[in-house]
């Protein structure tokens, strides 16, 4: 049996019919189904990439000293983490790490990976690739007394829901996992994108969550959204130094290396906050426009306190909603992509251009 047989149909391929319908709209297709950046890569980062483009030798899997220092410094600022005892490692974006983490941790048949009830599909894909069993649960009491749990994924701010988990909840997850010898992997790619003052995102690396120890804890980050670097495949993992060292050993054998010019670009991106603040404000403005447009058209918003998406419902099957919007030339993601509990929702990305976002508002305002 081919390895691909362990996996479901690729999520985005199931939108092909809706995309065709949306493309037939007189005004053209507006694709809000994926969180892919549309704004330019900041000039300062592009220059850093160009300056490092003469790179004939093999790069370091562990990252250059400058990059490791830049990652640790950013984690200290953005995640309230201490740099002492912190392991850091650059990754080829965050998705490849999410998909391969169970395998890299030696998880396999008979082991359990816990993922959120509504979750980014790659958490489950990674467990399937490793041959492990997936349990969907938001409350660990629902997992039961099993000792087979080896990995617990948390995602705050969440994709697709935009839900922010409070520090107390994250602390309970960490304590629960440590008692059972499991690893907590926290996907924090949307950590800088909190939109409400009463739901500020907190990292699993923060002292109030991990207790000042990084034992059994990993935080996964990406520069795709913060710095428009999805095309660069620039991410990193930080946390338990023993786990990071183990990941490094395997990745060196497997050739899972961030290219040298991208490493240089990452150093600049992590050290420059101005461009990140500007991009955040773009997303804030687009969020306000889209939120008003969708709620005005009868949609109900759930969660979405943070992150790059609106989690919306019309209290109908998600595919009916996808079709309704496609007839208006707007393509969105079906909530069913993220698990059975998302069957009556759709996910709308904030990553359209300003002109596209304005056009969405106009189309939704029409009868």
N, C-alpha and C positions, 0 to 999 in steps of 0.2 A: 504494500500500500504506500503511495507517495506521501511525503511529509505534508504536502498541501491539503491532503484529505483530512487532516486534523483540524483544518480551519474552515470557517464559514465562507460564503461568497464575500469578496472584498466589498466593504461597506458602500463605497461611493459608486460602485458599478450599478447598484440597485436604483440609483437616481437617474439613470440614463433616459428613461421614458419621460420623466418629469422635466428633465433638462431640454429634451426635444420640444416638448409642449411649450415651455417657457421661451425658448428661442424663437418660436413662431409669433410672439407678441410684436406688434408693429414698432414698439420702442426698443425691442431687443431684450436679450437675457440680462438680468441682474443676479449675479451669483452670490448669495449670502449663506450658502450651505457649508462652506469651509472657512476656517479661520486663517486664511492665507494672507499675509500682508500685501498691500497694494501701494503703499507709500514708498518713496525712494530710500535706499540705504543711505544713512547720513554720510556726508562728504568726508568727514574726519575718519570714518571707518573704512571707506573705500580707499582713501589715501594710504592708510596703514596696510591694507591688503596689497595694494600696488607696490608699496615700498619693500614688501617682503616677498615679492613674486619671484625673485631670483633665488630659488630654493631647490638646488639639484640633489641635495642629500636627503636621507630618511629623517623624518621628524621623530621626536620623542613621544612614545605612547603616553607617558606620564605628563606630558606638557612641558614647555620650557619653564625654567625657574620664574621668569617674569609672569607667565600665565598662571602658574600655581599661586604666586603671590597675589595676583589680581583677583583670582577667584576667592581666595581666603579673605581678602580685604572687602570684596563686595558682600560676601556672606556675613561678615561681621557687621557691616552697615545695614544691609537689607533684612537680615534674618535674626539680628540681635545675638549672634553666635560668638563665642570666644574662639580665637584661632588656635589656642593651645590644645594639642591633642586632636585636631581636626584633620581628617583625611580629605583630599580633593583630587578629582580626576576629570579631565576633559573628555567629552563624548561626542560622537558624530551626530549631533542633534540629540534630542531626548527620546524620540520614539524608538530608536534602535536599542537604547538601554532598557526601556520599558519592556520591549518585546523579548529581549534576551536575558534579562535579569534572573528569572527563575532558573534557566539553564546554567548561567554563570555561577549561581549560588549552589549548584548541585541538587536542585529540586527535581523530582521525577515522579514516576508512578507510585501511588500510595500516599503521596504528600498532598497537602491542601494549601491552596492559595486563596485568601479572602480578598474580595474586591467590593467596592460600593454597590449598592442595589442598582443605582443608575450610574453608569460609568463609561469612561473612554474605552472603546472596544479592545484596545491593544493590551490592557491588563489581562483580559481573558485569553487573548491570542497567545500571549507569552506563556501562560500556564499550559495551554493546549500544546504548544511547541515542545514543552518540557515533558508532556505526558502526565501532568499533575491534575488534580481535581479542583474545580472552581466552586467556591461558595460565595453567593452574593448576600451581603449583610451590612447594614449600617450600625447595628447594635451588636456588640460581640457576644451578648447573652444568647443571640440567635444562632451562634456558631455551635454551641453546645460544649460538652466537656472534652471533645476530641483533642488528643495530643499530637495529631498529625499535621497541625498547622505549622507551616514553615515560613510563610510570607504573608504579611498583611499590607495591602495597598490602601493608602488614604490620599485624598485629592482635595485640597482646599487652597484657594477657591476652586470649586468643582467645575469640571467639564462633563456634561453640558449645563448643569443647573445653576452655576454661579454661586452655589451655597458656600458659606464660610463656616468652618468648624471652629468652635471656641477652644481656647487653650485647655480648659478643663477636660473637654472631650478627648482631645488629642493626647493629653497626659494619661488618661485611662487606657487608651489604646496602647501606648508605649509600655505602661506598667503590665498590662495583660499579656502583651507579646513577650516581654522579658521573662515573666514567670514561666512561660512555656518554651523558651528557647527559640522564639521566632524572630524574624526581622520585620521591622516596620519601614516600608518605603513610601515616602511622601512625595507625591507629584505636586510641585509648587511652581509650575510654569507661569501661572497667572498671579503670583503673589504680589507684584507691584501694582495690580489693577483693582484696587478696592474702591468702591463708589459710595459707600455709606459710612458715616462716622461711627455708627453703633455696631458695625460688623467689620472691624479692621482685621485683615488676614494676619495670621501668625504662623511662623515656621515651626516645623517639628524640631529644629535646632535651637529654638529659643529656650532659655533656662527654665521658664515656667512649664515647658512641655517635657524636655528631656532630663530635667533635674541637674543640668550642668555636666552630664555624661553623655557621650555619643554612642555608647554601647548599644549595638543592635539597631541603630537608626541610620537611615540614608535619606537625603533630600535630593530630589532630581530637579534641575533647573534648565532653562532654555533661553537663548537670546533671540529666538524667532520673533516673538511678539514685542518684547521690550525694545529691540533695536532693529526690527525689520530684517532679520538675518535668517529667515527660513531657508533661503537658497544657499546659505553658507554651511548649513548643518553644524551649528555651533551650540553645544550644550555642555553640562557638567553635572557631576554627582559629588556630594559632600556629606561627611558624617563619620561613622565608625572607621577609624584608621585601619583596623585589622581587616574589615570587610573591603575597604577601598584597596588595600594592598593585595587582597586575593583577586579582586576584579582586575587589577593591573597585571598580575602575573598571567592570567588567562588571555587578556586582551593583547598582550605582547606576543603571545604565541599565535593568536588569530589574526594579527595585523589590523586590529580595530583602532586606527590611528587618525586623529584630526590633522589634516594637512597643515604644513608649517605656515603658509600665508594666512590661513584661517585662524591659527593660534595667535598670530600677531594682531589680526583684526579684533579678536576677542579681548586682548589686553586693552586696546584702545576703547572698545565698547564698554567694558566693565568699569573703566576709569572715568568715563564721561557721563555725567548725569543730565546735562543740558538737553541732549537729543532725546533721552528717555522721557524727560518731563514734557517736551514738546509733543512727542508721539502720544503720550498719555492724554494730553488735552485734546488731541484730535479724536481719540476714541471716546472721550467724555462727551464731546459735542455731538458726535454721531449717535451715541447711545441715547442722548436726550431726544434727538429728532426721531429715531426709530421707535423708541418707547412710546412717545406721544402718538406716532402714526399707527402703531399696532393696537394700542389700547383704544384709540379712537375708532378703530375698525372692529372692535368687539372682542379682541383678544384679552386674556387674563395673564398677567405676569406672575410667575412663581420664583421665589428666591432671586437669583440674578443680582445679589448684592455686590458681586465682584466678577472679574473675569472679562472675557471677550465676547460674551454671547447673551442673548435674551432667551429665557426658557418660557415658552408661551403655550397656551392652550385655548381651543374653542370648544372644549368639552365634546370632542368627536374623535374618531379614529385619526391618527396622525397622517395616514396616507390620504384621507379626504382633505385634510388641511394642506398638505403638500400640493395636491392637485388644484385646490382653490387658488393658492398663491401662484402656481405655475401658469394658470390661465391669465394671470396679471403680469406675467413675465418675471416673476420673482421665484428663485430657487432657494429652498431652505432644507435643512437636514431633518429627516423623520426621527421622532423621539425613540422609535423602536430600535434604532441603531444602538442605543445605549442600554438596552435591557428591556424585559417585558414591562417593567414599571413605567417606562416612558412612552407607552403605546398611544397616549392621548395628548402628546405634546410635540412641539417642533422646536428646533434650535435655530436661532437667527444670529448670524455673525455680525459683528460691528465693523467688518473689514472691507466694506464697500468704499469706493471713493466718495468724496463729498457730493459730487454730481450724482452718483448712483443713489446715495442715501436720500438726497432730495427728490429724485425720481420715484423712489419707493414710496415716500410720503405722498406724493401726488397721485400715484396709482391707487394707493389704499384709500385715499379720500374720495375716489370716484365710486359711484354706485355699481 
